[in-house]
């Protein structure tokens, strides 16, 4: 139905009101401003008694003795008060020539200059009828909005019972508001939207960035944002300090009924996400138990519990202990829903463990780059060698390289890294202790061993004479009590130098 505006009032056939002003000369939307009330007054200055956003009705008796300047001043006062329109009652008094009064030409001109819509109220239409008609329109509009809110709440409740209830509820909200609605998850990624692909990618990226800022801040809040010609309102989901996402709605303002509906959806979404988190905690415990079973190289229980596993051969990745497990799980769930990517993930003392088919191994590089985390990645294996693949991933994770590190690369660099345990480092450092006070001797030893114990090439690399180098090696051998003429002694010394901390 029509909003309570001056245009809606002028459309009432029973009132027979006539717009005197030239509509094309009025400001855009002048007839469509929300109109709170209709008041009548014949005071020369009624402005002290007027409220905002109302239409004023007058018989014009106060203007009978006014000249052009007085009429202009009268209209200027009304314009300054911000009235929506001026209604002039015709046929009530007698004009200067004894005829029934019409709308004065000077009043028409003054209203045109001030941008106030001027309309005629015929003698047969009482002012009270105009005020009552507008009052009825306000009441009807309020009733319609309350009815809309009730119907919408019922529709949202039905949507919540459907499969993927939260997404269905947000889609129904978008339809009822006739606005774009999007939900961003805890990582700031767009998890659901309706209508789909309506917004430009740049706008979605800006909204995602703002959503991430709100989530990072951690407090419950709402925020307005304007992008080009469109405005958005953002609402956080979840309790303060533990936010689970953000809902964005493509509007800058909501009337009380729409805001009440949105508030209920926010509460419903927050509750759904909290319940989902509780369920997810239970699933994480179950997956950890499944991981313990897989580490026994028997996938029977895992297939029985999960139904299926990523196709073999599979690849395992282990992440840093401080990796954002919840955000990573959300990312994998979207991959699974949108692309059908099979993945198994669980946590253990070693860290977050992820398992995918070997053909999806490249996703680990994307995951590492997206979240800025380190990953150790195994070689492809069957489930009968799950424990070996997991151990490979753990060894690769210990490597110092950033990003996604593959076990095959760490083995290619040095097999000694596999033996570089804390105990081995302690032994190596103790064995080299007599040498550590002589940095020049230690460096000479390293270069000599790197050159296969050849004095000529090692001395050239160090920039010293070969006799000087020979003297240093002899001195080092005496400090370490080693016969460096034998290969086993040289091999032991090289392993110690590689294993000890610099």
QUILINNOR-V940126 format. One record per pair of residues at least 12 apart in sequence whose C-alpha atoms are under 8 Angstrom apart, sorted by the first residue. I is the first residue (numbers start at 1). J is the second residue. Records with the same first field share a line. If there is no record, write none. Layout:
# QUILINNOR-V940126
I: J + J
This chain:
# QUILINNOR-V940126
1: 141
3: 34 + 137 + 141
4: 34 + 35 + 36 + 134 + 137 + 138 + 141
5: 31 + 32 + 33 + 34 + 35
6: 31 + 32 + 33 + 34 + 35 + 55 + 84 + 85
7: 31 + 32
9: 130 + 133 + 134
15: 121 + 125 + 129 + 130
16: 121 + 122 + 125
17: 119 + 120 + 121 + 122
18: 119 + 120 + 121
19: 117 + 118 + 119 + 120
20: 108 + 117 + 118 + 119 + 120
21: 108 + 111 + 112 + 117 + 118 + 119
22: 112
23: 117
25: 112
26: 112 + 115 + 116 + 117
27: 115
30: 84 + 116 + 117
31: 84 + 117
33: 53 + 84
34: 53
35: 53 + 54 + 55 + 84
36: 52 + 53 + 54
37: 53 + 54 + 55 + 131 + 134 + 135
38: 54 + 55 + 56 + 57 + 130 + 131 + 134
39: 54 + 55 + 56 + 57 + 131
40: 56 + 57 + 58 + 127
41: 56 + 57 + 58
42: 58 + 59 + 60 + 61 + 62
43: 62
44: 62 + 63 + 74
45: 74 + 77
47: 77 + 78 + 81
50: 81
52: 81 + 82 + 83
53: 82 + 83 + 84
54: 83 + 84 + 85
55: 83 + 84 + 85 + 86 + 87
56: 83 + 84 + 85 + 86 + 87
57: 86 + 87 + 88 + 89 + 127
58: 86 + 87 + 88 + 89
59: 88 + 89 + 90 + 92 + 93
60: 88 + 89
61: 93
68: 106
71: 106 + 107 + 110
72: 106 + 107 + 110
75: 107 + 110 + 111 + 114
76: 114
79: 114 + 115 + 116
83: 116
84: 116 + 117
85: 116 + 117 + 118 + 119
86: 116 + 117 + 118 + 119
87: 118 + 119 + 120 + 121
88: 103 + 118 + 119 + 120 + 121
89: 103 + 120 + 121 + 122 + 123
90: 102 + 103 + 120 + 121 + 122 + 123
91: 122 + 123
92: 123
103: 120
145: 257
146: 257
149: 257 + 258 + 261
152: 173 + 176 + 261
153: 261
155: 172
156: 169 + 172 + 173
157: 169
159: 172
166: 269 + 272
167: 192
169: 265
170: 182 + 193 + 194 + 265
171: 193 + 194 + 195
173: 262
174: 194 + 195
177: 258
179: 249 + 250 + 251
180: 193 + 194 + 195 + 198 + 249 + 250
181: 193 + 194 + 195 + 247 + 248 + 249 + 250
182: 194 + 247 + 248 + 249
183: 245 + 246 + 247 + 248
184: 208 + 211 + 245 + 246 + 247 + 248
185: 244 + 245 + 246 + 330
186: 212 + 215 + 243 + 244 + 245 + 246 + 327
187: 212 + 245 + 327
188: 208 + 209 + 211 + 212 + 215 + 245 + 246
189: 208
190: 204 + 208
191: 334
203: 227
207: 248
211: 234 + 245 + 246
214: 236 + 246
215: 236 + 243 + 244 + 245 + 246
218: 240 + 241 + 242 + 243
219: 239 + 240 + 241 + 243
220: 236 + 237 + 238 + 239 + 240 + 243
221: 235 + 236
222: 234 + 235 + 236
223: 235
224: 252
225: 252
230: 250 + 251
231: 250 + 251 + 252
232: 248 + 249 + 250 + 251 + 252
233: 248 + 249 + 250 + 251 + 252 + 253
234: 246 + 247 + 248 + 249
235: 247 + 248 + 266
236: 266
237: 266 + 267 + 269 + 270
238: 270 + 271 + 273 + 274
239: 270
244: 270 + 273
247: 266
284: 346 + 347
287: 345 + 346 + 347
288: 346 + 347 + 348
290: 302 + 305
291: 346 + 347 + 348
294: 383 + 386 + 387
295: 386 + 387 + 390
296: 386 + 387
297: 383 + 384 + 385 + 386 + 387
298: 383 + 384
299: 383 + 384
309: 342 + 343 + 344
310: 342 + 343 + 344 + 355 + 356 + 357
311: 342 + 356 + 357
312: 357 + 358 + 381 + 382 + 383
313: 357 + 358 + 380 + 381 + 382 + 383
314: 355 + 356 + 357 + 358 + 380 + 381 + 382 + 383
315: 355 + 356 + 357 + 358 + 361 + 377 + 378 + 379 + 380 + 381 + 389
316: 353 + 354 + 355 + 356 + 377 + 378 + 379 + 380 + 389 + 390 + 393
317: 353 + 354 + 355 + 364 + 375 + 376 + 377 + 378 + 390 + 393
318: 350 + 351 + 352 + 353 + 354 + 375 + 376 + 377 + 390 + 393 + 394 + 397
319: 351 + 352 + 353 + 373 + 374 + 375 + 376 + 397
320: 351 + 352 + 373 + 374 + 375 + 397
321: 350 + 351 + 352
323: 352 + 373
325: 352
328: 367 + 371
329: 345
341: 360
342: 356 + 357
343: 355 + 356 + 357
344: 356
350: 394
358: 380
364: 404
365: 403 + 404
368: 403 + 404
369: 403
372: 403
373: 402 + 403
374: 397 + 402 + 403 + 404 + 405
375: 393 + 396 + 397 + 403 + 404 + 405
376: 392 + 393 + 394 + 395 + 396 + 397 + 398 + 404 + 405 + 406 + 407
377: 392 + 393 + 394 + 396 + 397 + 404 + 405 + 406 + 407
378: 390 + 391 + 392 + 393 + 396 + 406 + 407 + 408
379: 392 + 406 + 407 + 408
392: 407
393: 406 + 407
395: 407 + 418
396: 410
399: 417
416: 495 + 498 + 499
417: 499
420: 499
424: 499 + 500
425: 496 + 499 + 500 + 501
426: 500
428: 496 + 497 + 499 + 500
429: 496 + 500 + 501
431: 480 + 496
432: 480 + 496 + 497
434: 479 + 480
435: 476 + 479 + 480
441: 472 + 473 + 475 + 476
442: 476
444: 462 + 469 + 472 + 473
445: 473 + 476
446: 494 + 497
447: 461 + 462
449: 490 + 494
455: 469 + 470
